[in-house]
Amino acid sequence: MTILAVIGFCIVLLVLAFLLPRLSRPVERGGSKVLGVGQRAGAKAPGPLGRLLQKPFSKSRKAVHKSGSAGRRGRAKTPF
């Protein structure tokens, strides 16, 4: 369920970044902030378990940043 939510958010962010690049930055930061809370909570577990629990959140944050930047990059390449 969480994976589908992250994928859906990335798709919405990609479309938003393509159509409204300036308005997509706060949305991207908000999504990153929410995932950062989960990442920090997972990191509080001791030892290797902490690294294992924070990894899905860091990968999701990376995906959010990539989809936002890809939308803005695509918008920059359009002729209009």
N, CA, C and O atoms as a CHARMM CRD file, in Angstrom:
* protein
*
  320
    1    1 MET  N      0.81800  -1.19300   0.00000 PROA 1      0.00000
    2    1 MET  CA     0.00000   0.00000   0.00000 PROA 1      0.00000
    3    1 MET  C      0.86600   1.26300   0.00000 PROA 1      0.00000
    4    1 MET  O      0.58100   2.22400  -0.71500 PROA 1      0.00000
    5    2 THR  N      1.91000   1.24600   0.80100 PROA 2      0.00000
    6    2 THR  CA     2.80100   2.40800   0.86600 PROA 2      0.00000
    7    2 THR  C      3.52800   2.60900  -0.46000 PROA 2      0.00000
    8    2 THR  O      3.74400   3.73500  -0.90900 PROA 2      0.00000
    9    3 ILE  N      3.89600   1.49400  -1.07000 PROA 3      0.00000
   10    3 ILE  CA     4.60200   1.58400  -2.35300 PROA 3      0.00000
   11    3 ILE  C      3.71400   2.23000  -3.40200 PROA 3      0.00000
   12    3 ILE  O      4.17600   3.05800  -4.18700 PROA 3      0.00000
   13    4 LEU  N      2.44100   1.85700  -3.41900 PROA 4      0.00000
   14    4 LEU  CA     1.51100   2.45000  -4.38000 PROA 4      0.00000
   15    4 LEU  C      1.30600   3.93600  -4.10500 PROA 4      0.00000
   16    4 LEU  O      1.14900   4.72500  -5.03700 PROA 4      0.00000
   17    5 ALA  N      1.30500   4.31600  -2.83800 PROA 5      0.00000
   18    5 ALA  CA     1.15300   5.72900  -2.49900 PROA 5      0.00000
   19    5 ALA  C      2.35700   6.53300  -2.97900 PROA 5      0.00000
   20    5 ALA  O      2.19300   7.63700  -3.50000 PROA 5      0.00000
   21    6 VAL  N      3.54400   6.00400  -2.81200 PROA 6      0.00000
   22    6 VAL  CA     4.75600   6.70400  -3.25600 PROA 6      0.00000
   23    6 VAL  C      4.78200   6.79000  -4.77800 PROA 6      0.00000
   24    6 VAL  O      5.13800   7.83000  -5.33300 PROA 6      0.00000
   25    7 ILE  N      4.41200   5.72200  -5.45000 PROA 7      0.00000
   26    7 ILE  CA     4.37500   5.73700  -6.91600 PROA 7      0.00000
   27    7 ILE  C      3.34900   6.74400  -7.41600 PROA 7      0.00000
   28    7 ILE  O      3.61200   7.49500  -8.35500 PROA 7      0.00000
   29    8 GLY  N      2.18200   6.75600  -6.78600 PROA 8      0.00000
   30    8 GLY  CA     1.15200   7.72300  -7.16600 PROA 8      0.00000
   31    8 GLY  C      1.60100   9.15800  -6.93800 PROA 8      0.00000
   32    8 GLY  O      1.36500  10.02700  -7.77600 PROA 8      0.00000
   33    9 PHE  N      2.24700   9.40500  -5.80300 PROA 9      0.00000
   34    9 PHE  CA     2.75500  10.74300  -5.51400 PROA 9      0.00000
   35    9 PHE  C      3.80200  11.15700  -6.53800 PROA 9      0.00000
   36    9 PHE  O      3.82400  12.30900  -6.97100 PROA 9      0.00000
   37   10 CYS  N      4.66700  10.23200  -6.92800 PROA 10     0.00000
   38   10 CYS  CA     5.69800  10.54600  -7.92400 PROA 10     0.00000
   39   10 CYS  C      5.07000  10.89500  -9.27200 PROA 10     0.00000
   40   10 CYS  O      5.53300  11.80700  -9.95700 PROA 10     0.00000
   41   11 ILE  N      4.03600  10.18300  -9.64600 PROA 11     0.00000
   42   11 ILE  CA     3.36900  10.46300 -10.92600 PROA 11     0.00000
   43   11 ILE  C      2.68600  11.82500 -10.88900 PROA 11     0.00000
   44   11 ILE  O      2.78600  12.60200 -11.83800 PROA 11     0.00000
   45   12 VAL  N      1.99100  12.11000  -9.78900 PROA 12     0.00000
   46   12 VAL  CA     1.34300  13.42500  -9.64900 PROA 12     0.00000
   47   12 VAL  C      2.39100  14.52400  -9.66400 PROA 12     0.00000
   48   12 VAL  O      2.18700  15.55800 -10.30000 PROA 12     0.00000
   49   13 LEU  N      3.49200  14.32600  -8.98700 PROA 13     0.00000
   50   13 LEU  CA     4.56000  15.32500  -8.94300 PROA 13     0.00000
   51   13 LEU  C      5.18400  15.51600 -10.32400 PROA 13     0.00000
   52   13 LEU  O      5.50200  16.64300 -10.70400 PROA 13     0.00000
   53   14 LEU  N      5.36200  14.44200 -11.07200 PROA 14     0.00000
   54   14 LEU  CA     5.91400  14.54200 -12.41600 PROA 14     0.00000
   55   14 LEU  C      5.02700  15.40000 -13.30900 PROA 14     0.00000
   56   14 LEU  O      5.51900  16.27200 -14.02500 PROA 14     0.00000
   57   15 VAL  N      3.72400  15.15300 -13.26800 PROA 15     0.00000
   58   15 VAL  CA     2.78400  15.92800 -14.08200 PROA 15     0.00000
   59   15 VAL  C      2.74400  17.38200 -13.61200 PROA 15     0.00000
   60   15 VAL  O      2.73300  18.30400 -14.42600 PROA 15     0.00000
   61   16 LEU  N      2.72200  17.57700 -12.29600 PROA 16     0.00000
   62   16 LEU  CA     2.69000  18.93400 -11.75900 PROA 16     0.00000
   63   16 LEU  C      3.96400  19.69600 -12.12000 PROA 16     0.00000
   64   16 LEU  O      3.90800  20.87900 -12.45900 PROA 16     0.00000
   65   17 ALA  N      5.10400  19.02500 -12.04800 PROA 17     0.00000
   66   17 ALA  CA     6.37000  19.68100 -12.38300 PROA 17     0.00000
   67   17 ALA  C      6.43200  20.03500 -13.85900 PROA 17     0.00000
   68   17 ALA  O      7.06400  21.02200 -14.23400 PROA 17     0.00000
   69   18 PHE  N      5.79000  19.25000 -14.69000 PROA 18     0.00000
   70   18 PHE  CA     5.78500  19.56300 -16.12200 PROA 18     0.00000
   71   18 PHE  C      4.85100  20.73100 -16.41600 PROA 18     0.00000
   72   18 PHE  O      5.18500  21.61000 -17.21100 PROA 18     0.00000
   73   19 LEU  N      3.68200  20.74500 -15.77800 PROA 19     0.00000
   74   19 LEU  CA     2.70500  21.78800 -16.07200 PROA 19     0.00000
   75   19 LEU  C      2.97900  23.08900 -15.31100 PROA 19     0.00000
   76   19 LEU  O      2.87500  24.17300 -15.88500 PROA 19     0.00000
   77   20 LEU  N      3.32500  22.99000 -14.03900 PROA 20     0.00000
   78   20 LEU  CA     3.55300  24.16200 -13.19200 PROA 20     0.00000
   79   20 LEU  C      4.85500  24.00000 -12.41600 PROA 20     0.00000
   80   20 LEU  O      4.82400  23.64000 -11.23900 PROA 20     0.00000
   81   21 PRO  N      5.99400  24.25800 -13.04400 PROA 21     0.00000
   82   21 PRO  CA     7.28500  23.98000 -12.40500 PROA 21     0.00000
   83   21 PRO  C      7.51400  24.71300 -11.08300 PROA 21     0.00000
   84   21 PRO  O      8.09000  24.14500 -10.15500 PROA 21     0.00000
   85   22 ARG  N      7.07300  25.95100 -10.99000 PROA 22     0.00000
   86   22 ARG  CA     7.30600  26.70700  -9.75700 PROA 22     0.00000
   87   22 ARG  C      6.47400  26.18600  -8.60200 PROA 22     0.00000
   88   22 ARG  O      6.92200  26.20300  -7.45600 PROA 22     0.00000
   89   23 LEU  N      5.28300  25.73000  -8.88700 PROA 23     0.00000
   90   23 LEU  CA     4.41200  25.22100  -7.82400 PROA 23     0.00000
   91   23 LEU  C      4.76600  23.80000  -7.41600 PROA 23     0.00000
   92   23 LEU  O      4.28500  23.31500  -6.39200 PROA 23     0.00000
   93   24 SER  N      5.59000  23.13300  -8.19300 PROA 24     0.00000
   94   24 SER  CA     5.93300  21.75300  -7.85700 PROA 24     0.00000
   95   24 SER  C      7.00600  21.66600  -6.77300 PROA 24     0.00000
   96   24 SER  O      7.11500  20.64200  -6.09900 PROA 24     0.00000
   97   25 ARG  N      7.78700  22.70600  -6.59800 PROA 25     0.00000
   98   25 ARG  CA     8.86600  22.65600  -5.59500 PROA 25     0.00000
   99   25 ARG  C      8.34500  22.50900  -4.16600 PROA 25     0.00000
  100   25 ARG  O      8.85000  21.65800  -3.43300 PROA 25     0.00000
  101   26 PRO  N      7.34700  23.30500  -3.73300 PROA 26     0.00000
  102   26 PRO  CA     6.84800  23.09600  -2.36300 PROA 26     0.00000
  103   26 PRO  C      6.20400  21.72700  -2.16600 PROA 26     0.00000
  104   26 PRO  O      6.29600  21.14400  -1.08600 PROA 26     0.00000
  105   27 VAL  N      5.55800  21.21800  -3.20100 PROA 27     0.00000
  106   27 VAL  CA     4.95700  19.88600  -3.11100 PROA 27     0.00000
  107   27 VAL  C      6.05400  18.83300  -2.96100 PROA 27     0.00000
  108   27 VAL  O      5.92000  17.89900  -2.16900 PROA 27     0.00000
  109   28 GLU  N      7.12300  18.98400  -3.71300 PROA 28     0.00000
  110   28 GLU  CA     8.24900  18.05700  -3.61900 PROA 28     0.00000
  111   28 GLU  C      8.88400  18.11400  -2.22900 PROA 28     0.00000
  112   28 GLU  O      9.19500  17.07700  -1.64200 PROA 28     0.00000
  113   29 ARG  N      9.07600  19.32000  -1.70800 PROA 29     0.00000
  114   29 ARG  CA     9.65800  19.46300  -0.37400 PROA 29     0.00000
  115   29 ARG  C      8.76000  18.87500   0.70400 PROA 29     0.00000
  116   29 ARG  O      9.24600  18.28900   1.67100 PROA 29     0.00000
  117   30 GLY  N      7.44000  19.03300   0.53900 PROA 30     0.00000
  118   30 GLY  CA     6.50800  18.46100   1.50100 PROA 30     0.00000
  119   30 GLY  C      6.55300  16.94500   1.51000 PROA 30     0.00000
  120   30 GLY  O      6.54200  16.32600   2.57400 PROA 30     0.00000
  121   31 GLY  N      6.60300  16.34700   0.33000 PROA 31     0.00000
  122   31 GLY  CA     6.71300  14.89000   0.25200 PROA 31     0.00000
  123   31 GLY  C      8.02500  14.39100   0.82200 PROA 31     0.00000
  124   31 GLY  O      8.07300  13.35000   1.47700 PROA 31     0.00000
  125   32 SER  N      9.07900  15.13100   0.57200 PROA 32     0.00000
  126   32 SER  CA    10.38000  14.74800   1.09800 PROA 32     0.00000
  127   32 SER  C     10.40800  14.86100   2.62100 PROA 32     0.00000
  128   32 SER  O     11.04200  14.05400   3.30100 PROA 32     0.00000
  129   33 LYS  N      9.71900  15.86700   3.14400 PROA 33     0.00000
  130   33 LYS  CA     9.68400  16.06300   4.58900 PROA 33     0.00000
  131   33 LYS  C      8.95000  14.90600   5.27400 PROA 33     0.00000
  132   33 LYS  O      9.38700  14.41800   6.31600 PROA 33     0.00000
  133   34 VAL  N      7.84700  14.47600   4.68700 PROA 34     0.00000
  134   34 VAL  CA     7.07900  13.36300   5.25400 PROA 34     0.00000
  135   34 VAL  C      7.90900  12.08100   5.23100 PROA 34     0.00000
  136   34 VAL  O      7.93300  11.33500   6.21000 PROA 34     0.00000
  137   35 LEU  N      8.57600  11.83200   4.13000 PROA 35     0.00000
  138   35 LEU  CA     9.40900  10.63000   4.04000 PROA 35     0.00000
  139   35 LEU  C     10.63100  10.73800   4.94600 PROA 35     0.00000
  140   35 LEU  O     11.13400   9.72300   5.42800 PROA 35     0.00000
  141   36 GLY  N     11.10700  11.94900   5.18000 PROA 36     0.00000
  142   36 GLY  CA    12.23700  12.14200   6.08000 PROA 36     0.00000
  143   36 GLY  C     11.89700  11.78100   7.51600 PROA 36     0.00000
  144   36 GLY  O     12.75300  11.30100   8.25900 PROA 36     0.00000
  145   37 VAL  N     10.64600  12.01200   7.90900 PROA 37     0.00000
  146   37 VAL  CA    10.21800  11.64400   9.25800 PROA 37     0.00000
  147   37 VAL  C     10.30000  10.12700   9.42700 PROA 37     0.00000
  148   37 VAL  O     10.78500   9.63100  10.44300 PROA 37     0.00000
  149   38 GLY  N      9.82100   9.40300   8.42300 PROA 38     0.00000
  150   38 GLY  CA     9.90500   7.94200   8.47400 PROA 38     0.00000
  151   38 GLY  C     11.33700   7.44600   8.45600 PROA 38     0.00000
  152   38 GLY  O     11.67500   6.46600   9.12000 PROA 38     0.00000
  153   39 GLN  N     12.17200   8.12700   7.69500 PROA 39     0.00000
  154   39 GLN  CA    13.57600   7.73400   7.61900 PROA 39     0.00000
  155   39 GLN  C     14.27100   7.93600   8.95600 PROA 39     0.00000
  156   39 GLN  O     15.04400   7.08400   9.39500 PROA 39     0.00000
  157   40 ARG  N     14.00000   9.05400   9.59600 PROA 40     0.00000
  158   40 ARG  CA    14.61300   9.30800  10.89700 PROA 40     0.00000
  159   40 ARG  C     14.10000   8.34300  11.95900 PROA 40     0.00000
  160   40 ARG  O     14.85200   7.92000  12.83700 PROA 40     0.00000
  161   41 ALA  N     12.81500   7.99600  11.87700 PROA 41     0.00000
  162   41 ALA  CA    12.25700   7.04300  12.84200 PROA 41     0.00000
  163   41 ALA  C     12.87800   5.66000  12.65700 PROA 41     0.00000
  164   41 ALA  O     13.17000   4.97500  13.63700 PROA 41     0.00000
  165   42 GLY  N     13.07800   5.25200  11.41600 PROA 42     0.00000
  166   42 GLY  CA    13.70600   3.95600  11.15600 PROA 42     0.00000
  167   42 GLY  C     15.15900   3.92600  11.57000 PROA 42     0.00000
  168   42 GLY  O     15.67600   2.88000  11.96300 PROA 42     0.00000
  169   43 ALA  N     15.82000   5.06600  11.48500 PROA 43     0.00000
  170   43 ALA  CA    17.24300   5.12500  11.82400 PROA 43     0.00000
  171   43 ALA  C     17.48500   4.99700  13.31500 PROA 43     0.00000
  172   43 ALA  O     18.61200   4.73700  13.73500 PROA 43     0.00000
  173   44 LYS  N     16.44800   5.17300  14.12500 PROA 44     0.00000
  174   44 LYS  CA    16.63300   5.08700  15.57400 PROA 44     0.00000
  175   44 LYS  C     16.74300   3.65500  16.07200 PROA 44     0.00000
  176   44 LYS  O     17.09900   3.42200  17.22700 PROA 44     0.00000
  177   45 ALA  N     16.43900   2.70000  15.20900 PROA 45     0.00000
  178   45 ALA  CA    16.60900   1.30100  15.59600 PROA 45     0.00000
  179   45 ALA  C     18.10700   1.00800  15.70500 PROA 45     0.00000
  180   45 ALA  O     18.90500   1.60900  14.98600 PROA 45     0.00000
  181   46 PRO  N     18.49000   0.10900  16.57800 PROA 46     0.00000
  182   46 PRO  CA    19.91500  -0.13300  16.80200 PROA 46     0.00000
  183   46 PRO  C     20.58800  -0.93000  15.67900 PROA 46     0.00000
  184   46 PRO  O     20.00100  -1.84900  15.10600 PROA 46     0.00000
  185   47 GLY  N     21.82000  -0.55500  15.38700 PROA 47     0.00000
  186   47 GLY  CA    22.70400  -1.32300  14.51000 PROA 47     0.00000
  187   47 GLY  C     22.23600  -1.45000  13.07400 PROA 47     0.00000
  188   47 GLY  O     21.67600  -0.51400  12.50500 PROA 47     0.00000
  189   48 PRO  N     22.47300  -2.62000  12.49400 PROA 48     0.00000
  190   48 PRO  CA    22.12800  -2.84300  11.09400 PROA 48     0.00000
  191   48 PRO  C     20.62100  -2.77200  10.83700 PROA 48     0.00000
  192   48 PRO  O     20.19200  -2.48300   9.72000 PROA 48     0.00000
  193   49 LEU  N     19.83200  -3.03200  11.85800 PROA 49     0.00000
  194   49 LEU  CA    18.38100  -2.94700  11.69500 PROA 49     0.00000
  195   49 LEU  C     17.95400  -1.51900  11.37600 PROA 49     0.00000
  196   49 LEU  O     17.02800  -1.30900  10.59200 PROA 49     0.00000
  197   50 GLY  N     18.61500  -0.54400  11.97000 PROA 50     0.00000
  198   50 GLY  CA    18.31000   0.85200  11.69700 PROA 50     0.00000
  199   50 GLY  C     18.59700   1.22600  10.25200 PROA 50     0.00000
  200   50 GLY  O     17.81500   1.93300   9.61600 PROA 50     0.00000
  201   51 ARG  N     19.72100   0.74800   9.74100 PROA 51     0.00000
  202   51 ARG  CA    20.04200   1.02800   8.33600 PROA 51     0.00000
  203   51 ARG  C     19.05000   0.33700   7.41000 PROA 51     0.00000
  204   51 ARG  O     18.68900   0.87700   6.36400 PROA 51     0.00000
  205   52 LEU  N     18.61500  -0.84700   7.79200 PROA 52     0.00000
  206   52 LEU  CA    17.66800  -1.59700   6.97400 PROA 52     0.00000
  207   52 LEU  C     16.29400  -0.93200   6.97800 PROA 52     0.00000
  208   52 LEU  O     15.62000  -0.90900   5.94900 PROA 52     0.00000
  209   53 LEU  N     15.87500  -0.39900   8.10500 PROA 53     0.00000
  210   53 LEU  CA    14.55400   0.21600   8.20000 PROA 53     0.00000
  211   53 LEU  C     14.48500   1.59500   7.55200 PROA 53     0.00000
  212   53 LEU  O     13.41000   2.01800   7.12700 PROA 53     0.00000
  213   54 GLN  N     15.59900   2.29800   7.46800 PROA 54     0.00000
  214   54 GLN  CA    15.55400   3.62000   6.86500 PROA 54     0.00000
  215   54 GLN  C     15.73500   3.58100   5.35300 PROA 54     0.00000
  216   54 GLN  O     15.43800   4.56400   4.67500 PROA 54     0.00000
  217   55 LYS  N     16.21300   2.47500   4.81800 PROA 55     0.00000
  218   55 LYS  CA    16.50800   2.39400   3.38800 PROA 55     0.00000
  219   55 LYS  C     15.28500   2.61100   2.48700 PROA 55     0.00000
  220   55 LYS  O     15.40900   3.33500   1.49900 PROA 55     0.00000
  221   56 PRO  N     14.10300   2.02100   2.76900 PROA 56     0.00000
  222   56 PRO  CA    12.96700   2.26000   1.87600 PROA 56     0.00000
  223   56 PRO  C     12.56200   3.73200   1.82500 PROA 56     0.00000
  224   56 PRO  O     12.13700   4.22400   0.78000 PROA 56     0.00000
  225   57 PHE  N     12.69100   4.42800   2.94000 PROA 57     0.00000
  226   57 PHE  CA    12.32300   5.83500   2.95800 PROA 57     0.00000
  227   57 PHE  C     13.32900   6.67600   2.17700 PROA 57     0.00000
  228   57 PHE  O     12.94400   7.63200   1.50300 PROA 57     0.00000
  229   58 SER  N     14.60300   6.33200   2.26100 PROA 58     0.00000
  230   58 SER  CA    15.60100   7.09400   1.50600 PROA 58     0.00000
  231   58 SER  C     15.44400   6.84100   0.00500 PROA 58     0.00000
  232   58 SER  O     15.61800   7.75800  -0.79900 PROA 58     0.00000
  233   59 LYS  N     15.11900   5.61400  -0.37200 PROA 59     0.00000
  234   59 LYS  CA    14.89200   5.32100  -1.79100 PROA 59     0.00000
  235   59 LYS  C     13.65100   6.05200  -2.29700 PROA 59     0.00000
  236   59 LYS  O     13.62200   6.51800  -3.43600 PROA 59     0.00000
  237   60 SER  N     12.62700   6.15200  -1.45100 PROA 60     0.00000
  238   60 SER  CA    11.41100   6.85800  -1.84500 PROA 60     0.00000
  239   60 SER  C     11.66800   8.35200  -1.98800 PROA 60     0.00000
  240   60 SER  O     11.14500   8.98400  -2.90500 PROA 60     0.00000
  241   61 ARG  N     12.46700   8.92400  -1.09200 PROA 61     0.00000
  242   61 ARG  CA    12.82400  10.33800  -1.20500 PROA 61     0.00000
  243   61 ARG  C     13.59200  10.59200  -2.50300 PROA 61     0.00000
  244   61 ARG  O     13.37900  11.60000  -3.17600 PROA 61     0.00000
  245   62 LYS  N     14.47500   9.67400  -2.83600 PROA 62     0.00000
  246   62 LYS  CA    15.24200   9.80200  -4.07000 PROA 62     0.00000
  247   62 LYS  C     14.31700   9.76000  -5.28500 PROA 62     0.00000
  248   62 LYS  O     14.51100  10.51000  -6.24200 PROA 62     0.00000
  249   63 ALA  N     13.31100   8.88300  -5.24600 PROA 63     0.00000
  250   63 ALA  CA    12.36000   8.77600  -6.35200 PROA 63     0.00000
  251   63 ALA  C     11.53100  10.04900  -6.47700 PROA 63     0.00000
  252   63 ALA  O     11.24600  10.49000  -7.59000 PROA 63     0.00000
  253   64 VAL  N     11.14100  10.64500  -5.35700 PROA 64     0.00000
  254   64 VAL  CA    10.37200  11.88800  -5.38800 PROA 64     0.00000
  255   64 VAL  C     11.20300  13.00300  -6.01400 PROA 64     0.00000
  256   64 VAL  O     10.69600  13.75600  -6.84600 PROA 64     0.00000
  257   65 HSD  N     12.45700  13.11600  -5.63200 PROA 65     0.00000
  258   65 HSD  CA    13.31600  14.14900  -6.20100 PROA 65     0.00000
  259   65 HSD  C     13.55600  13.91800  -7.68900 PROA 65     0.00000
  260   65 HSD  O     13.58700  14.87000  -8.46800 PROA 65     0.00000
  261   66 LYS  N     13.72400  12.66900  -8.08100 PROA 66     0.00000
  262   66 LYS  CA    13.96400  12.37000  -9.49800 PROA 66     0.00000
  263   66 LYS  C     12.74900  12.68600 -10.35400 PROA 66     0.00000
  264   66 LYS  O     12.89400  13.21200 -11.45800 PROA 66     0.00000
  265   67 SER  N     11.54400  12.37300  -9.86100 PROA 67     0.00000
  266   67 SER  CA    10.35500  12.62500 -10.66300 PROA 67     0.00000
  267   67 SER  C     10.09600  14.12400 -10.79200 PROA 67     0.00000
  268   67 SER  O      9.68400  14.59200 -11.85300 PROA 67     0.00000
  269   68 GLY  N     10.33500  14.87700  -9.72300 PROA 68     0.00000
  270   68 GLY  CA    10.16700  16.32000  -9.80900 PROA 68     0.00000
  271   68 GLY  C     11.15000  16.96000 -10.77100 PROA 68     0.00000
  272   68 GLY  O     10.77800  17.80600 -11.58400 PROA 68     0.00000
  273   69 SER  N     12.39800  16.55500 -10.67500 PROA 69     0.00000
  274   69 SER  CA    13.40300  17.15400 -11.56100 PROA 69     0.00000
  275   69 SER  C     13.19900  16.71000 -13.00700 PROA 69     0.00000
  276   69 SER  O     13.48000  17.47300 -13.93100 PROA 69     0.00000
  277   70 ALA  N     12.71700  15.49800 -13.21200 PROA 70     0.00000
  278   70 ALA  CA    12.46000  15.02300 -14.57900 PROA 70     0.00000
  279   70 ALA  C     11.33300  15.82400 -15.21800 PROA 70     0.00000
  280   70 ALA  O     11.40700  16.15100 -16.40300 PROA 70     0.00000
  281   71 GLY  N     10.30500  16.14100 -14.46400 PROA 71     0.00000
  282   71 GLY  CA     9.21200  16.95000 -14.99800 PROA 71     0.00000
  283   71 GLY  C      9.67000  18.35100 -15.36000 PROA 71     0.00000
  284   71 GLY  O      9.31200  18.87900 -16.41300 PROA 71     0.00000
  285   72 ARG  N     10.46200  18.94900 -14.48400 PROA 72     0.00000
  286   72 ARG  CA    10.96400  20.29600 -14.78200 PROA 72     0.00000
  287   72 ARG  C     11.94200  20.28500 -15.94900 PROA 72     0.00000
  288   72 ARG  O     11.96200  21.21800 -16.75200 PROA 72     0.00000
  289   73 ARG  N     12.75200  19.23500 -16.04600 PROA 73     0.00000
  290   73 ARG  CA    13.68400  19.11200 -17.17100 PROA 73     0.00000
  291   73 ARG  C     12.92900  18.93400 -18.48100 PROA 73     0.00000
  292   73 ARG  O     13.31300  19.50700 -19.50100 PROA 73     0.00000
  293   74 GLY  N     11.86100  18.14600 -18.46300 PROA 74     0.00000
  294   74 GLY  CA    11.04800  17.95900 -19.66000 PROA 74     0.00000
  295   74 GLY  C     10.36300  19.23900 -20.07700 PROA 74     0.00000
  296   74 GLY  O     10.24200  19.52900 -21.26700 PROA 74     0.00000
  297   75 ARG  N      9.91400  20.00400 -19.10000 PROA 75     0.00000
  298   75 ARG  CA     9.26900  21.28400 -19.40400 PROA 75     0.00000
  299   75 ARG  C     10.27300  22.23800 -20.04100 PROA 75     0.00000
  300   75 ARG  O      9.92600  22.98200 -20.95800 PROA 75     0.00000
  301   76 ALA  N     11.51000  22.22100 -19.56400 PROA 76     0.00000
  302   76 ALA  CA    12.53200  23.12200 -20.09800 PROA 76     0.00000
  303   76 ALA  C     12.87400  22.79100 -21.54800 PROA 76     0.00000
  304   76 ALA  O     13.32500  23.66500 -22.28800 PROA 76     0.00000
  305   77 LYS  N     12.66800  21.55000 -21.96100 PROA 77     0.00000
  306   77 LYS  CA    13.00300  21.14700 -23.32600 PROA 77     0.00000
  307   77 LYS  C     11.88000  21.42900 -24.31300 PROA 77     0.00000
  308   77 LYS  O     12.10000  21.35300 -25.52200 PROA 77     0.00000
  309   78 THR  N     10.67900  21.75300 -23.83100 PROA 78     0.00000
  310   78 THR  CA     9.56600  22.02100 -24.75300 PROA 78     0.00000
  311   78 THR  C      9.75000  23.38800 -25.39300 PROA 78     0.00000
  312   78 THR  O     10.32300  24.29100 -24.78300 PROA 78     0.00000
  313   79 PRO  N      9.27100  23.54100 -26.60900 PROA 79     0.00000
  314   79 PRO  CA     9.50100  24.80200 -27.31900 PROA 79     0.00000
  315   79 PRO  C      8.62200  25.95400 -26.84400 PROA 79     0.00000
  316   79 PRO  O      8.88600  27.09700 -27.21800 PROA 79     0.00000
  317   80 PHE  N      7.58600  25.70600 -26.03500 PROA 80     0.00000
  318   80 PHE  CA     6.70800  26.80900 -25.63500 PROA 80     0.00000
  319   80 PHE  C      7.00100  27.31200 -24.27300 PROA 80     0.00000
  320   80 PHE  O      6.34300  28.23800 -23.80100 PROA 80     0.00000
